[in-house]
Amino acid sequence: MDIKYKSTRGGQAGLSSAQAVLQGLASDGGLFVPEVFPSLNHSLKEFSNMSYQKIAYEVLKLFFTDYSEKELKSCIQKAYSQKFSLESIVGLKQIEHTYYLELFHGPSLAFKDMALSILPYLMQVARKKQKVKKDMLILTATSGDTGKAAMEGFCNLENIQVIVFYPQNGVSPFQEHQMITQDGVNNHAVSVKGNFDDLQTGVKKIFNDLQFAEELKEQGYLLTSANSMNIGRLFPQIIYYVYALSRMITKTNLNEEEQVNLVVPTGNFGNILAAYYAKKIGLPIKYLICASNENHVLYDFFQSGVYDKNRKFLCTTSPSMDILVSSNLERLLYEIVDEDPKETKRLMDSLNNFGRYQVSAEAYEKLKDFFGFYTKESDNFMHMKKIYDRHHYILDPHTSIASCAYEQYQKRYTDLSKALIVSTASPYKFSETVIKALKPDRQDDLTKSQTGTEKDFAFIEQLQKISASSLPWGVEKLRYAPVLHHRSCEAAQMQQEIKNILKKKED
Ligand SMILES: *Cc1c(COP(=O)(O)O)cnc(C)c1O
């Protein structure tokens, strides 16, 4: 089956997957979705005998139908390689009746690696297929984890430049350090005064500025995005759900038809949307439990059908989920309004103009596969400690938000189905928060006088002692890595900053 792509707002249709990957966002501001959905053509039992890479091929070939077998397999082989510290690529950890799907064994120690390790290769092939002569300019706004993962994924790839904008005070010191020490002649990191939503809005504005796109074209660049709206990021995120459920069959006594609940710590709604798509193409998934932190716009939406971003943006200790505009939700809206592009556009225009929208009662009814929960900072801290005390398993603050959501769900509904909790970051990435949670009354003031990386590594060492595990090499190599990126700008100056970077390159 040949699958074409169309915009959720109706302005574009009939694109090949290669075209959609290159473009990133649709020209009408919408997101690309498949014109029809494929179905998985193997049973979970069959998948249980396949490697991660083989499953990747079986999933991706359903969506990237214009890529040849050779092209896809080559992308997969380069992406899911020794860059991951587990041969299985992802981990599955059982704690009583729940399973944690560990997606943080890649180079950036967060789940963004799962998709950003393959997107660059999908783009390179697309560029060749579309006979694009210009270089690609990848613009990305990051809430902390995308930036590093993108810089790793695209590192030193030919004909591609990468510019990452991150909020100056919105990422953890470790996350910032990961980005500003990243090498690669084509990588550029810029700290921006503003929060993630300011940055995401700024990047979207740049994409919608046709005159700027023309200017860039004259300079030899084609503008695109590596944000989670790109289908080249979305579909690779389905792979691990297929993998996880297939392994639950072999490792546990999961029956082939038994439905599993998925719990996903959510920010931009990419990861949970991939889970929803996984269900749509045939995985036995029961409910999708959307976990939020104190920025609980999504929880409110699932409660009421009203999405309202008019509220204070809170900086929490799960920064990768500090988001008030969850971009990928547009794809779910499109589904629940029966793929009506006019209605989707009306809702998105309302979000743009008034910061809020309300879906119809009929559309709201179609959200019944979803549950939303949110967790306060103090409860999240207690939860990390509880799981550690009981099971000696250390959760990062984002995964803990999901684990809390599941606990709330269980308290309310007592559901005996098995559950898969998505674990999105290594605790090492957020050592300070994790140590403060696990050892709330620790006496040492070792870290009081330290700052920056030194302080970070003091917490990392403490965490290593507690966990008695070896440091991931992604952490070890950071300690003495030199700072390579020094750029910063105001949110309103992002466009100018891009010009400066490209000009500097030409000089
Ligand atoms: C990006 C991120 C999330 C949120 O994922 P979305 O796909 O944006 O919903 C959660 N946890 C971590 C650690 C992340 O990096």
The ligand as a Tripos MOL2 file, in Angstrom:
@<TRIPOS>MOLECULE
LIG
   15    15     1     0     0
SMALL
NO_CHARGES

@<TRIPOS>ATOM
      1 C1         10.5380   15.2980   25.5860 C.3       1 LIG1
      2 C2         10.4080   14.6010   26.8810 C.ar      1 LIG1
      3 C3          9.1490   14.2630   27.4010 C.ar      1 LIG1
      4 C4          7.8650   14.6550   26.7110 C.3       1 LIG1
      5 O1          7.6710   13.9570   25.5100 O.3       1 LIG1
      6 P1          6.6450   14.5150   24.4130 P.3       1 LIG1
      7 O2          6.7790   13.6100   23.2640 O.co2     1 LIG1
      8 O3          7.1080   15.9040   24.1060 O.co2     1 LIG1
      9 O4          5.3030   14.5010   25.0400 O.co2     1 LIG1
     10 C5          9.0990   13.5650   28.6010 C.ar      1 LIG1
     11 N1         10.2270   13.2310   29.2580 N.ar      1 LIG1
     12 C6         11.4480   13.5470   28.7950 C.ar      1 LIG1
     13 C7         12.6400   13.1670   29.5920 C.3       1 LIG1
     14 C8         11.5820   14.2340   27.5820 C.ar      1 LIG1
     15 O5         12.8060   14.5290   27.1250 O.3       1 LIG1
@<TRIPOS>BOND
     1     1     2 1
     2     2     3 ar
     3     2    14 ar
     4     3     4 1
     5     3    10 ar
     6     4     5 1
     7     5     6 1
     8     6     7 2
     9     6     8 1
    10     6     9 1
    11    10    11 ar
    12    11    12 ar
    13    12    13 1
    14    12    14 ar
    15    14    15 1
@<TRIPOS>SUBSTRUCTURE
     1 LIG1         1 GROUP 0 **** ****
